[in-house]
C-alpha cells in the first residue's frame, strides 16, 4: 500500500519534502511497476530513472499489486490511474437508511449486497433502534444475518 502522507510535520521530520509528494509518488508507482518481475529494467520518469538495469534474480510475480491509501479525491484518482485498488480511511458512508437486521432482515441483506456489488470490503454500520437494549439486539443480529448470507 502506498500513501503520500497528509501531515507536513511528519514529512519534515523525515527530511522529505511535502510539496510535490504526489508527483513523486506517481513516478514511484510507475518505477516500481517497471522494475517488478523482469530481469531487464527500464524507467525514464521525472523523479526516478533506470535506463537499462539488469536484476537477476528478479521478482517471481509478473506484476506487483499496488494499493493506494488515502481519503482525498486525488488519492482515488491515483488509485484509478496507477494502482489496483484504493484503501480509503477516515471516510464514513453509513448505510441509508439505517439497518434493521431484526425487523427488516431482507432489506438489510439487500443494502449489504448493494455495497458488495460496488466493491465495498467493509462497512460502517448504523442501526435503526429505539433504546440501548434494542441497539444491542440489532448489533447481535447483524453477524447472524451475515453468516446466513455466507459472508
Secondary structure, 3 states (H helix, E strand, C coil): CECCCCCHHHHHHCCCCCCCHHHHHHHHHHHHHHHCCCCEEEEECCCCEEEEEECCCCCCCCCCCCEEEECCHHHHHHHHHHCCEEEECCCCCCCCCCECCCCCHHHHHHHHHHHHHCCCCCCCCCECCCCHHHHHHHHHHHHHHHHHCCC
